[in-house]
Every structure is written in C-alpha cells, then in structure tokens.
Amino acid sequence: MKLLIIYTHPNHQSLSYAFLQEVIRGSQENVKIEEIQISDLYKDSFNPVLVFNENKRRRDMHNDPELALYRDQLQWADTIVFVYPIWWGRPPAMLLGYIDQMFASGFAYKDTGGLLPEGLLKGKSVVCISTMKGPAHYPFIWLNNAHKILMRKALFHYVGIKKVKFFEFGSMESPRGRHKEKLNKIYRYFKTAER
C-alpha cells in the first residue's frame, strides 16, 4: 500500500502534528505499507487561492503545471490521509483551497451529462483525522454532521472514493482530553491498517 499524508496545520508544536507523527510511526511499522509520502501544506507554502482570469481558466485547472506534483501524489497513492484541525466547524481554509484546486474536473472527476459525474479516483481510500476544541459530539448535534457530510458525500464519493474513515477527536484543548489514549489509537490503527 502507498500512503499519502496531507498535513494541514501551521504549527509543528501542535497536537495535529503529534497525530501526524503517530500516523508515520504506525505506518512505518506496518509491513503492508510499502511507501509513504507527506505533503505539509503550510511548510510547502501551498497557495490555496483560486485564480481564474483570461490567462488561467478553470477548465484547464487539471493541467496547471504548478499543481503537477500534488496531482502525481494523489494518483500515486492507494490511501490518502488528511490530518487537520476543525476550525469553525470545518477544515482550515488552506485545506479547502487544496481541495478546490486538486479535485478538479478532468483529474478527479469527469462530467458525463447525467446527474452525477464519473469519479476518476476510484479504488482509493481516505482517512480523515481531525481535532477540535469542542466536545466530540458537537459537530453531530449542533452542525448536523456537516463536516463528515461535506468530506464524504460532497467530495470523496463525488470523485469515486467510497472507502472513507473518520477520526474526530473533541475536547482537545482540555487537560481531560485523553491525548495519549487518542494518539495511541491512531498509532495502532496505522500499524495494522490493511487499506
């Protein structure tokens, strides 16, 4: 299995970074994971701003040379792991900008003229690991599960990725957040993951 990790947090002293380290540690001990690539969007200075004008057309985004490395990574990967915080009930703008540009028509999906497009990223799986200040049930109770619906249905299913797993960790700014237990859960998951 080839594993691509998309890490989205500006601080390498953060809890999100600690989760990234456990993904890496568990994956390195998993004999089924042959290779790991990491995209640290803040470290890469990824530009999340969409630009469309007379020189840069939306319909050509799937061929944008500035995004070629990221497209190659997504095509290469069997499993894509997203590690990010939940801010204001959603992923950071940096990650949303990555999604806007990378999951473009002609690369991630193809319009067929029907109700739904043809997903071009079939056969891949996704794991989303997110942390938030609020309690774990906050997104489900108060936001009607908007984060998971956005990621699973409006994005991954749309581009053909059906296998999607979520780890949403709440109360992460609390001393009672059971950080070690949750970090260990991620380590164990990736140590034994089969895809």
Backbone bond lengths (Angstrom), bond angles and torsions (degrees), N, CA, C in turn:
res aa  C-N    CA-C-N  psi(-1)  N-CA   C-N-CA  omega(-1)  CA-C   N-CA-C  phi
1 M - - - 1.449 - - 1.523 109.40 -
2 K 1.325 115.82 137.60 1.462 122.30 176.78 1.519 108.14 -105.94
3 L 1.323 115.44 125.31 1.466 121.99 -171.31 1.520 110.26 -113.20
4 L 1.328 116.42 124.47 1.464 122.36 174.13 1.520 108.37 -109.65
5 I 1.325 116.82 127.14 1.468 121.75 178.36 1.522 108.07 -110.71
6 I 1.332 116.36 124.89 1.463 122.82 174.57 1.524 106.38 -105.45
7 Y 1.316 115.89 107.37 1.463 121.46 -177.68 1.528 108.98 -101.80
8 T 1.346 116.06 128.84 1.458 120.33 -176.14 1.523 110.49 -133.48
9 H 1.305 115.89 88.40 1.467 122.57 172.56 1.523 107.02 -159.79
10 P 1.345 118.03 136.08 1.465 119.41 -175.65 1.529 114.94 -75.60
11 N 1.326 117.90 -11.27 1.462 120.73 -172.32 1.530 110.83 -117.08
12 H 1.316 116.17 122.39 1.460 120.35 178.48 1.530 112.45 -84.27
13 Q 1.318 117.11 6.06 1.463 121.22 172.07 1.535 110.34 -104.19
14 S 1.310 116.82 7.01 1.465 121.81 -173.72 1.522 112.46 -81.87
15 L 1.322 114.82 166.88 1.460 120.44 173.89 1.529 110.41 -66.68
16 S 1.318 117.32 -34.72 1.475 119.70 176.11 1.522 110.32 -58.34
17 Y 1.322 116.94 -39.77 1.468 120.22 178.44 1.530 110.59 -65.91
18 A 1.328 116.82 -36.99 1.465 120.08 176.54 1.535 110.10 -62.88
19 F 1.333 117.45 -39.23 1.469 120.35 175.89 1.534 110.56 -64.49
20 L 1.330 117.18 -40.34 1.459 120.44 176.23 1.527 110.26 -56.91
21 Q 1.328 117.17 -44.71 1.467 121.16 -178.69 1.529 111.21 -62.74
22 E 1.332 117.43 -36.00 1.469 120.07 179.01 1.527 111.44 -72.52
23 V 1.341 117.17 -33.85 1.472 120.19 174.05 1.527 108.67 -60.82
24 I 1.318 115.93 -46.98 1.468 120.60 -178.74 1.524 110.41 -64.09
25 R 1.315 116.99 -48.52 1.473 121.42 -177.27 1.532 110.90 -59.58
26 G 1.341 116.81 -48.67 1.461 119.96 179.23 1.516 112.02 -63.20
27 S 1.337 116.62 -40.60 1.469 121.07 -178.28 1.519 111.65 -66.51
28 Q 1.329 116.27 -37.33 1.465 119.90 179.79 1.534 111.87 -67.22
29 E 1.325 116.50 -22.95 1.466 120.62 179.26 1.530 112.61 -94.83
30 N 1.317 116.52 0.81 1.462 121.72 -178.23 1.533 109.14 -97.42
31 V 1.315 116.84 115.11 1.467 120.70 -176.81 1.532 112.48 -66.49
32 K 1.320 117.78 -17.18 1.465 120.65 -179.46 1.529 112.34 -83.92
33 I 1.321 116.53 -12.76 1.468 120.50 178.22 1.525 107.90 -96.80
34 E 1.328 115.13 110.45 1.467 121.08 -175.15 1.516 112.39 -80.77
35 E 1.332 115.94 -37.19 1.454 120.13 -171.36 1.518 109.62 -150.97
36 I 1.348 115.65 147.92 1.463 122.12 179.55 1.521 108.48 -129.45
37 Q 1.324 116.18 134.59 1.463 121.82 169.58 1.521 107.46 -122.99
38 I 1.331 115.77 146.97 1.464 121.11 -179.20 1.524 109.20 -127.29
39 S 1.327 115.71 131.23 1.460 121.76 169.34 1.518 107.39 -113.30
40 D 1.323 115.95 114.04 1.464 123.05 176.44 1.526 105.53 -100.13
41 L 1.323 116.58 98.47 1.465 120.38 -168.57 1.523 113.16 -61.46
42 Y 1.329 118.38 -38.66 1.465 119.82 178.19 1.525 110.69 -70.22
43 K 1.310 117.54 -43.76 1.464 121.37 179.50 1.526 110.50 -63.08
44 D 1.339 116.24 -36.50 1.467 121.59 178.14 1.528 112.66 -74.03
45 S 1.332 116.98 -8.66 1.475 122.13 -172.52 1.525 110.60 54.01
46 F 1.332 114.63 42.35 1.468 120.06 177.34 1.530 108.56 -58.60
47 N 1.316 116.22 133.19 1.465 120.34 179.85 1.528 108.89 -91.68
48 P 1.356 117.30 108.80 1.464 119.48 -176.31 1.530 113.99 -82.43
49 V 1.319 117.03 -2.45 1.468 120.53 -174.12 1.524 110.79 -82.23
50 L 1.315 115.48 123.58 1.471 120.85 175.46 1.519 109.40 -75.75
51 V 1.317 116.78 133.06 1.460 121.28 177.27 1.523 107.64 -126.89
52 F 1.321 115.90 121.54 1.458 121.83 174.46 1.524 107.41 -129.35
53 N 1.304 116.20 127.76 1.461 120.74 177.75 1.527 108.18 -156.95
54 E 1.337 116.38 -163.47 1.465 118.74 -177.99 1.532 112.80 -66.94
55 N 1.336 117.21 -21.51 1.470 120.99 179.52 1.529 113.06 -97.19
56 K 1.304 116.73 -21.16 1.472 121.06 -175.46 1.528 107.78 -131.21
57 R 1.316 116.28 101.82 1.469 121.23 -175.80 1.521 110.81 -98.02
58 R 1.316 114.86 145.08 1.461 119.88 -178.25 1.531 111.48 -60.66
59 R 1.288 117.43 -39.44 1.466 120.45 -177.70 1.528 112.68 -65.01
60 D 1.341 116.82 -14.86 1.470 120.87 179.10 1.527 112.55 -101.34
61 M 1.324 117.11 3.77 1.461 120.57 -174.86 1.529 112.09 -58.37
62 H 1.316 117.96 -33.85 1.468 120.80 -179.04 1.526 112.97 -66.73
63 N 1.336 117.10 -9.15 1.464 121.67 177.37 1.522 112.85 -114.54
64 D 1.324 118.02 7.88 1.468 121.68 -177.21 1.533 109.35 -58.46
65 P 1.330 118.65 118.73 1.471 120.39 -177.07 1.533 112.97 -63.91
66 E 1.327 118.02 -27.01 1.464 120.76 179.19 1.528 112.44 -67.66
67 L 1.326 116.89 -19.35 1.460 121.46 -177.82 1.531 112.75 -106.51
68 A 1.318 117.15 6.31 1.472 121.27 -174.09 1.523 111.93 -58.78
69 L 1.330 118.31 -43.17 1.465 121.75 -179.32 1.525 110.50 -59.63
70 Y 1.327 117.04 -43.84 1.459 121.33 -178.53 1.529 111.37 -68.98
71 R 1.335 117.04 -36.87 1.472 119.88 175.74 1.529 110.11 -64.45
72 D 1.328 116.44 -43.45 1.469 120.71 178.68 1.524 110.86 -59.16
73 Q 1.332 117.43 -41.49 1.461 121.07 179.35 1.524 111.00 -62.34
74 L 1.332 116.38 -45.92 1.465 120.13 -178.53 1.531 111.04 -64.30
75 Q 1.310 117.43 -39.46 1.465 120.07 178.42 1.518 111.02 -68.22
76 W 1.315 116.92 -36.91 1.469 123.08 -177.76 1.528 112.08 -66.92
77 A 1.323 116.95 -37.68 1.466 122.30 -169.60 1.524 113.31 -72.92
78 D 1.329 114.46 142.22 1.468 120.93 167.54 1.522 109.58 -87.73
79 T 1.336 115.89 -40.41 1.464 122.39 179.31 1.520 108.85 -126.35
80 I 1.335 115.66 134.44 1.459 122.05 178.65 1.524 107.41 -113.56
81 V 1.325 115.92 125.28 1.464 122.10 -179.29 1.524 108.23 -111.47
82 F 1.316 116.44 125.15 1.459 121.63 176.42 1.526 108.20 -107.05
83 V 1.331 116.90 126.33 1.466 122.53 177.52 1.523 106.88 -119.50
84 Y 1.332 117.41 119.50 1.469 120.67 -173.74 1.525 110.56 -163.32
85 P 1.323 117.13 159.13 1.461 120.42 172.69 1.526 110.53 -86.44
86 I 1.309 115.67 160.81 1.467 121.75 170.48 1.524 106.66 -98.87
87 W 1.309 116.47 116.89 1.466 122.14 177.37 1.524 107.71 -118.08
88 W 1.315 117.34 125.10 1.467 122.52 -179.24 1.533 111.43 55.41
89 G 1.317 115.59 38.49 1.459 120.65 174.21 1.508 115.27 79.30
90 R 1.336 117.22 9.58 1.464 119.55 -176.95 1.530 109.94 -150.41
91 P 1.336 117.49 167.33 1.464 120.45 176.03 1.529 110.68 -64.08
92 P 1.330 118.10 160.84 1.467 121.25 178.37 1.530 112.27 -60.74
93 A 1.326 115.65 153.31 1.465 121.10 179.66 1.527 111.37 -57.10
94 M 1.329 116.83 -33.56 1.473 120.30 178.77 1.533 110.29 -59.01
95 L 1.328 117.06 -45.57 1.458 120.58 -179.77 1.529 110.81 -69.96
96 L 1.317 117.16 -39.21 1.465 119.69 178.41 1.528 110.79 -63.26
97 G 1.343 117.06 -37.32 1.460 120.73 176.44 1.524 111.89 -65.59
98 Y 1.333 116.18 -37.28 1.469 121.13 175.15 1.532 109.30 -62.30
99 I 1.322 116.55 -47.13 1.465 121.43 179.97 1.527 110.36 -60.67
100 D 1.332 117.20 -46.42 1.467 121.03 -179.38 1.522 111.77 -55.30
101 Q 1.328 116.57 -39.14 1.456 119.94 -174.98 1.531 113.20 -89.08
102 M 1.325 116.62 -36.99 1.459 118.89 -173.38 1.529 113.04 -81.01
103 F 1.303 117.66 -34.56 1.459 120.10 -176.55 1.533 109.30 -93.03
104 A 1.320 114.41 56.22 1.462 122.20 -173.31 1.523 111.73 -90.17
105 S 1.320 114.17 156.51 1.463 121.43 173.71 1.526 108.87 -60.63
106 G 1.319 115.62 138.11 1.452 120.39 -178.41 1.517 112.57 92.92
107 F 1.332 116.61 -16.97 1.461 121.10 176.02 1.524 110.78 -118.62
108 A 1.330 117.00 -54.64 1.468 120.91 -176.43 1.527 112.12 -94.36
109 Y 1.308 117.52 -24.36 1.466 121.28 178.68 1.516 109.37 -154.13
110 K 1.335 114.48 164.28 1.460 121.21 179.36 1.516 108.18 -134.09
111 D 1.316 115.83 127.48 1.464 119.89 176.62 1.520 109.85 -66.46
112 T 1.338 115.57 136.07 1.463 120.65 -177.61 1.521 112.58 -114.62
113 G 1.335 116.00 -4.19 1.455 119.41 -176.15 1.512 112.59 89.48
114 G 1.317 116.87 -10.16 1.457 121.23 178.62 1.524 111.46 -92.86
115 L 1.314 115.68 -166.97 1.460 121.03 -178.63 1.526 111.52 -66.51
116 L 1.324 116.89 -41.10 1.460 121.33 -179.49 1.525 110.07 -120.65
117 P 1.329 116.54 151.65 1.458 119.27 179.29 1.531 110.97 -80.05
118 E 1.300 114.98 176.51 1.461 120.71 171.13 1.525 107.65 -91.61
119 G 1.323 117.00 120.77 1.465 120.77 176.92 1.513 110.05 -72.72
120 L 1.323 116.85 132.40 1.463 121.49 -177.31 1.529 112.94 -101.89
121 L 1.337 116.97 2.98 1.465 120.30 179.50 1.525 111.17 -112.57
122 K 1.323 116.04 31.28 1.468 121.91 -179.77 1.521 110.71 -60.62
123 G 1.333 114.95 150.37 1.456 120.72 176.04 1.518 114.25 88.99
124 K 1.309 117.47 -11.08 1.464 121.02 178.24 1.520 109.32 -89.61
125 S 1.320 116.05 162.18 1.460 120.81 173.48 1.519 108.57 -126.00
126 V 1.322 115.86 160.33 1.470 122.34 -177.59 1.514 109.31 -132.77
127 V 1.335 115.58 142.27 1.461 122.84 169.63 1.517 107.13 -126.00
128 C 1.333 116.62 126.89 1.466 122.20 177.02 1.526 108.74 -109.93
129 I 1.334 116.26 124.00 1.459 121.87 178.22 1.514 106.86 -117.71
130 S 1.329 116.30 114.87 1.457 119.69 -176.76 1.524 110.81 -131.73
131 T 1.324 114.05 150.08 1.462 121.77 178.44 1.517 108.44 -121.81
132 M 1.337 115.14 152.34 1.468 119.36 177.69 1.515 109.97 -150.40
133 K 1.313 114.67 157.55 1.461 121.33 178.90 1.521 110.99 -72.15
134 G 1.328 116.80 -41.12 1.463 121.41 -176.25 1.516 112.48 -72.26
135 P 1.332 116.35 171.90 1.464 120.09 179.81 1.528 111.84 -64.15
136 A 1.314 115.59 156.37 1.465 121.75 -174.50 1.527 113.06 -58.83
137 H 1.314 118.11 -32.27 1.473 120.57 -177.51 1.525 113.03 -88.01
138 Y 1.325 117.21 -1.71 1.471 120.60 -178.78 1.532 112.38 -55.81
139 P 1.356 119.81 -50.13 1.468 118.75 -178.65 1.521 113.16 -62.02
140 F 1.325 116.51 -34.07 1.461 119.75 -178.44 1.524 111.25 -73.76
141 I 1.331 116.85 -46.46 1.462 120.88 -174.68 1.526 112.26 -76.93
142 W 1.329 116.91 -48.46 1.463 119.92 -172.70 1.512 114.12 -92.45
143 L 1.312 117.59 -24.07 1.469 120.09 -175.16 1.531 112.57 -115.95
144 N 1.325 116.61 14.25 1.468 121.40 177.89 1.533 112.85 53.53
145 N 1.324 114.99 35.45 1.463 120.94 176.63 1.526 112.51 62.15
146 A 1.330 116.60 30.32 1.471 121.98 -173.51 1.524 112.95 -57.90
147 H 1.317 117.21 -40.50 1.468 119.79 -177.63 1.529 111.29 -61.01
148 K 1.333 117.25 -49.72 1.466 120.03 -178.65 1.529 111.23 -66.53
149 I 1.317 116.70 -39.43 1.468 119.91 179.67 1.525 109.84 -64.04
150 L 1.333 116.41 -44.35 1.467 120.71 178.33 1.520 110.38 -57.37
151 M 1.323 116.34 -50.69 1.461 119.87 -174.74 1.531 112.07 -72.54
152 R 1.333 117.18 -46.45 1.470 119.83 -174.99 1.527 112.03 -73.28
153 K 1.330 116.79 -55.54 1.467 119.69 -171.19 1.522 113.57 -87.37
154 A 1.347 116.89 -46.92 1.462 119.00 -174.93 1.524 112.18 -76.40
155 L 1.321 117.74 -18.89 1.461 119.96 -179.13 1.530 112.09 -116.58
156 F 1.326 117.61 -71.74 1.462 119.98 -168.49 1.525 113.12 -66.13
157 H 1.317 119.20 -46.37 1.466 119.83 178.39 1.527 110.89 -63.23
158 Y 1.324 115.84 -35.20 1.466 121.66 -179.20 1.523 111.49 -61.13
159 V 1.348 116.55 -34.42 1.470 119.68 -178.00 1.534 112.22 -99.14
160 G 1.326 116.09 9.76 1.463 120.43 173.07 1.511 115.88 98.54
161 I 1.332 118.64 2.25 1.468 121.53 179.97 1.525 108.28 -91.58
162 K 1.315 116.13 110.80 1.466 120.71 -175.82 1.524 113.33 -97.11
163 K 1.330 117.32 -27.61 1.464 120.26 -177.42 1.535 108.95 -91.78
164 V 1.331 115.79 104.34 1.470 122.21 -176.33 1.524 108.69 -130.97
165 K 1.326 117.12 126.47 1.472 122.28 179.02 1.521 108.29 -120.88
166 F 1.340 115.55 139.71 1.462 121.71 179.56 1.519 111.02 -117.61
167 F 1.325 115.00 138.78 1.459 123.22 165.50 1.524 105.24 -121.91
168 E 1.323 117.50 104.07 1.465 122.11 177.39 1.520 107.70 -108.17
169 F 1.320 115.88 113.93 1.459 120.95 -177.33 1.519 109.96 -106.50
170 G 1.342 115.56 118.09 1.457 121.06 -179.70 1.510 113.03 -100.69
171 S 1.341 115.21 172.37 1.471 124.34 179.44 1.523 111.32 56.08
172 M 1.315 116.90 37.78 1.455 120.20 -173.27 1.527 114.03 -80.62
173 E 1.325 117.83 -8.38 1.466 119.52 174.56 1.522 110.95 -99.16
174 S 1.308 116.38 5.88 1.460 121.63 179.29 1.523 110.08 -95.28
175 P 1.349 117.38 142.21 1.466 118.81 174.92 1.526 111.93 -63.63
176 R 1.335 117.04 -16.92 1.468 121.54 177.58 1.536 111.43 -95.48
177 G 1.326 117.01 19.85 1.477 121.37 -175.99 1.517 114.80 -76.55
178 R 1.349 117.88 -3.06 1.463 122.35 178.06 1.536 111.29 53.64
179 H 1.328 114.84 48.83 1.464 120.73 -176.28 1.521 112.84 -58.16
180 K 1.327 116.71 -48.31 1.477 119.50 -176.90 1.520 111.10 -60.30
181 E 1.317 116.15 -41.65 1.468 120.57 179.76 1.532 110.89 -61.95
182 K 1.328 116.38 -42.51 1.465 120.95 -178.19 1.533 111.52 -72.04
183 L 1.321 116.06 -39.03 1.468 119.40 175.90 1.528 110.40 -62.54
184 N 1.311 116.14 -41.23 1.461 120.58 179.28 1.533 111.28 -66.06
185 K 1.316 116.74 -34.35 1.472 120.75 177.53 1.535 110.28 -61.29
186 I 1.330 116.62 -41.77 1.467 120.60 179.06 1.521 110.50 -68.32
187 Y 1.316 116.68 -44.14 1.467 120.49 177.29 1.539 110.62 -55.89
188 R 1.334 116.99 -49.15 1.463 121.28 -178.01 1.530 111.35 -63.80
189 Y 1.329 116.38 -40.02 1.462 120.04 -179.66 1.531 110.49 -59.84
190 F 1.326 116.89 -48.24 1.460 119.70 -176.69 1.523 112.85 -75.86
191 K 1.304 116.61 -24.47 1.468 119.31 176.35 1.521 111.24 -66.80
192 T 1.336 116.48 -29.06 1.461 120.46 -175.71 1.533 113.66 -114.86
193 A 1.337 117.81 2.03 1.471 121.17 -175.13 1.519 110.70 -61.25
194 E 1.329 115.16 139.13 1.467 121.11 178.11 1.518 113.30 -114.86
195 R 1.286 117.26 0.99 1.471 124.93 177.84 1.449 111.76 117.19
